[in-house]
């Protein structure tokens, strides 16, 4: 049943639409704050830094509507957009935040789909279905459910989660940071890592920026780790990467600088258990150091380029380097030494292949 609903697909679609807004808004806040800006409500108090900060905060306030609107759009196509955005507005009004926006988007998206599939109207009214009937009816039904049934429990759940994260002591922060970092690197940007990343994005919307810092930094650890491991393996004289893997590391590292960890996948697939074990431990250590030392990020993407905008950027760099170094050291230790004939796995001409003289061949 859940597989048929394709909940993950709809959430990922919405996130892909929402991400540019999150990045732009986060950068606006970061640049504004770094230049002395603050949120202002009086036009007479506006300066350029304050305008940037205020605009970024306004953009962040749109996130519940974006996530709800595009989840509903993914489910029910264009008729779902307007009621989806309205569910996001209700979530903001009730204080249900990102979680409320997601639930509202799913709710109204499936209401739209049911109306489209099961409600039959006269032929003259069919043209009104996507423009008026479906958006209006689904907004009424979904809105009343959100206001009077679902909104309050979602708000309580959001407040409880936010209070839990804010109330963690130092030891708990180390454990929490390790788990989020470890989970976020298990499949290098695949479906498993999407779950903690989604939680981090939701908490950022509630003003909890520490988990977002873990997400940004830990995603860079695997590419950095394989690059350091390659250098370290040459330094200690223990070859662990084949030629093709070395070529792939040359591609994975610049991708990692931009927070794209998928470049490690071709390298990991040749020795999946040892590579995942090593890189996930380093990601966990990176997350533990970052969260325990108060590193926060208001920008959810951008790799090393957003580190200067983080809270406590020096410790962010320390966390990234420590996690990468630990993973690199583990890779050198646990991966088996390659024999000289195993290193060069690039395709070579078959030595046994012999040339065939076709000069005497003719068609009659």
N, C-alpha and C positions, 0 to 999 in steps of 0.2 A: 504493500500500500504506500509506504513512505517513498519507495523507489519510484513508484508511478507518479507521485506528486512532484518529484524532481526539486525538492526544496533547496538542495545545494546549488543546483544550476541557476535557479532564480536569484539566490543570494549573490552568487558570483557575478551574474550579469549586472545586478544593481551596483555592486561594489565597483565594477569596471566603469560605470557611468559616474559614480560618486567620487572616485579617486582623484580626478583632476581638481574638483572643488576642494577636497581635503588638502591636497598639496598646496594649491594656490593660497587658500585661507591660512594654512599653517605658516607658510613662508611670509605672508603679509604680517601676521602677528609677530613672528620672530624678528623680522627686519624692523618693524615698528618699535618693538620692545628694546632691541639692541641700540636704536637711535634715540631712546628716551621717550617714546610714545606711550600713551595709555588710552584706555577707552573713555571717550567723552560723549556726552549727550547734548551739550550746548554747542551750536554752530560757532558761536563767538570764541570758544576755547580751542577750536581746531587748529592744529599745526600739521605739517606734512607727516611726521612720525605718528602723531595721534590719529590722523586720518587712515594711515595704513593699518594700525592696530585695530581701530574701530571697524574698518572694512573686513578685516580677517575674522573678527568675532561675529560680525553679521553673517559671514559665509559659513562659519561653523554652526550657527543657529539654523541653517537650512538643511543640515545633514539628516535629521529625522524625516523631513519631507522628501529628500532625494532618495534615501534608501527605501522608503515606503512606496514612492511613486514609481521607481524603476523595478521594484519587485513586482508590483501590480502590472506594470507594462510587460515584464517578461512572461507573466502568467496569461494575461488576457489581451495583450497587444494594446493598440492605441486607446481603446475605451477604458483601460485600467489606469491611465496616467493621472487624470484629474482626480478621481476618488482616492487614488494612492497618495497623491500630494496632500489631500485634505486629511487623510489618516495621520500623516506625519505632523501636520499642524496640530491635530488633537493631542498627539503624543507629546509635542513640545508644551502645549498648554497645561497638560496634566503633570508634566515633569517625568514622564515615562521614558524620555530620551531615545537613544538609539534602539534599545530593545523594543520599546513601544512602537517605534517606526517600523521595525522589521515585522512584528506580529500584525500590526495594522495593514501593512502591505500585503502580507500573505492572505489575511482575512478578506480584504476587499477585492484582491485579485481573483480569488476563487469564487466570490459572490458574483463578480462580473462574468466569469466563465460559465457559471450555472445559469445566469439570466440569458446569456447568449445561446446556450445549448438547449435550454428547456422552456423558455418563455416564447410562445408563438404570438405574433401580432399580425393584423391584417396587412395585405401586401402594400397598401399605400403608406403604412407606418414603418416598413422595413428600413427605409433610408434614415429614419430618426433613431434607430436602435443604437448605433455607435456614437452618434453625436449628442443625443439627449437622454434617451430612455435608460440605457445601461449606466452611464455615469451618474445620473440623478438618483435612480433607485438604489444602486449599490452604495452611493455615498450616504443615503438616508439609513439603510440597514446597517452598513458598517459603522457609520458614525454613532448611531444609538448604542450599538454593542460596545464600541470603544468607550463612550462616555459613561454608560451605566453598568456595564458588566466587567469588561476586561481592564479598563484603564487603571483603576485603583490597585488591583493585585500586581499589575506590571510595575506601577510606580513604587510599591513597597519592595518588590524584588530588586529593582534598580537601586533604590536607596540602600538596601541591605548589602548588595554587592559592593557598592561604592564605599560604604562604611567599613566593610571587611578589609578592602584593600588599604584604605587610609589608616586602619587601626593595626596593621601588621607591625610587630616589633622587629628589631634588627635581625634576629635569628630567622624569623619567619620570612623576612624579605629575602634573605640569602636562599632559602629553600624555594620560595615562590619564583624568584628570578631564575634559579637553576631550572626549574620545571618548565617555565615558559620558553626559556632559551633552548632547552633540550628538545622539547616538542616541536619548536619552530624550525628545527633543522633536520628532522628525521627523514623527510623525503624531498628536501631541496625545492621548496616551493610547490609541492604537490598537495593533494587533498588533506593529508594529516596536518601539515603546517598551516593550512588555511584556517583551521579551527582556532588555535591560540591567536593567530593574527586578527581574526574577526573579533575575538574578545578584547584584544588590545585596542582596536579601532573603536569599539563601543565604549570602553572605559575612557578613552581620550575625549569622546564627546561629553562625558560627565565631568570633565576637568581633571581626570587622573592621567597624568602624562608619563609616569614611570614605565608602565608596561610597553608603551609605544617606543620608548628608548631602547628597551630590550629587543623588541622586534627589529628595529632598524639595524642595531649593531650586530645581533646574532646572525642575521641574514648574510652578513659579509664575512663571517668567520670561515665557512668551508672553502670559498675561493682563495682567501688569504692563506689558509692553512696548507692547501696543496702546493701553493707557490713556495711557501717557506719550506715545506717538506722536501720539495725538489732540490732547493739550494742546500738544505741540511744533509740530504742523502749524498750529494756530491762531495760535501765537505768531509763527511765521515767515511766516504768510500763504500757506501752500501747502496747499490742501485736498486730502486724499488719501483720505478716507473718505466714503462716501455716508451719507444719513440713516439708512438701515436698519442700516448697519454701526455708526454711532455709537450707535444704540439697543442693538445687540448688545454693544458694548463696555461699556455700563452694566450688562449682565448678566454678562459674562465676568469683569470685575474682581473682584466679590465672590466669584465661584466660584473665581477664582485664589487669593484669600486663603486659601481652604480647600483649596488644592492640587488643584483640579479644572481641568485645562487644556482640557477638551473645549469650553468656552464659546468658544474662539477659532476653532473649526472653521467656523462660518457666515461669519466674517470672512475666514478664509483661503481659502475656496472661491471667492471672487470674484476673487482674485489669488494663486493657489496658489503659484506659483514664487517670486515676490518675497517673499511672507509667510513661507513655510517657510524660505527662505534666510536671511532676516533674523532670525527667532526662533531657528532652530537655532544660528546663530553665537553669539547671546547666551547660549543655554543652555550651549554649550561653554565660553564664557569664565567663566560662573558656576561651572561644574563645576571648571574648572582652578584658579580662585582658591580655591574652597572646599577642594579636596583638598590643594592645595599648602600652605595655611595651617593644616591640621590640623583642619578642621571635621568633627565626627563627630556622628551622630545615632543614638541607641538607640531612637528612635520612628520607624516607617516611614511615618507618615501624620499629617496634622493641620495642614499649612500653616504660616502664621506663628505659630500658637499653640504650636508645639513648638520654635520657635527658642530661647526662653530655656532650654530643657532641653538644647540642643546643647552640645558642647564648642566653646569659642571662639565664642560667639553674636555678638560684634561683627563678626568677620570673616564670619560667615554672612550678616549683614545687608549688609555691604560687597559680598560676592559676588553676592547677589541684586540689589542696586541697580545694580552695574556691568553685570551681564549684561543686565538690563532696559533700562538706558540705551543700551547699545550696540545692542541690537535696535531700540529706538525710533528711534535716529538713522539706522540703516540703512533702516528702513521709510520715514522721511521722505525719505531720499535716493533710494531706488530705485523707490518707487511713483510713478506718473505723476500729474501735477497734474490735478485734475478741473475740467472747465468748470462754470460756475454751473448750467447746465441738467442736468448729470449728477449733481449733489450730491443734489438732492431727488428721490429715486427712489420715494417713497411713492406709492401709487396715488391718482390724482386722477380726478375725473369727466371723461369724454370731452367736450371742448368742442364736438365736432361732433354730439354726440347731441342729438336734438330730441324734444320731448314730442309724443306722439301723442294726438289727441283721440278717445276711444272712446265719447263720449256718444251718438253716433248708432248704435252697434253694438247689435243685438238678435238674439235667437234666435227663430225662428218655428217 
